[in-house]
């Protein structure tokens, strides 16, 4: 279950987001960088902890 989401726009084509996810009795952090190429958003970096 997603507990929180924070997004930060770096430029018109780059966005970074952090997500806190709960799974059973454990919480995990997810960080991702999204970049827009030819009108399509793609995840270019992903960290799960």
C-alpha positions as CSV (number, residue, x, y, z in Angstrom):
1,X,0.0,0.0,0.0
2,X,1.4,3.4,-0.9
3,X,1.6,5.6,2.2
4,X,3.0,8.8,0.8
5,X,4.3,10.3,-2.5
6,X,6.4,13.4,-2.9
7,X,7.3,14.8,-6.4
8,X,9.7,17.6,-7.4
9,X,9.9,19.0,-10.8
10,X,13.5,19.6,-11.8
11,X,12.7,21.0,-15.3
12,X,10.0,20.7,-17.9
13,X,11.3,17.2,-18.9
14,X,12.6,15.9,-15.5
15,X,10.8,15.0,-12.3
16,X,12.0,13.2,-9.2
17,X,9.7,11.4,-6.8
18,X,9.9,9.6,-3.5
19,X,7.4,7.1,-2.3
20,X,6.8,5.3,1.0
21,X,5.3,1.8,0.6
22,X,4.0,-0.4,3.3
23,X,4.1,-4.2,2.9
24,X,2.7,-6.2,5.7
25,X,4.7,-5.0,8.8
26,X,7.5,-3.3,6.9
27,X,7.9,0.0,5.2
28,X,10.1,0.6,2.1
29,X,11.3,3.8,0.4
30,X,11.3,4.1,-3.3
31,X,13.0,6.9,-5.2
32,X,12.7,7.5,-8.9
33,X,13.8,9.9,-11.6
34,X,11.5,10.3,-14.6
35,X,12.4,12.0,-17.9
36,X,10.2,12.8,-20.8
37,X,11.4,11.6,-24.2
38,X,9.3,12.3,-27.3
39,X,6.3,13.1,-25.1
40,X,6.5,9.8,-23.1
41,X,7.6,9.7,-19.4
42,X,10.2,7.1,-18.6
43,X,11.8,6.0,-15.4
44,X,15.6,6.6,-15.8
45,X,16.7,5.8,-12.2
46,X,15.1,3.6,-9.5
47,X,16.2,2.9,-6.0
48,X,14.3,0.7,-3.6
49,X,15.3,0.4,0.0
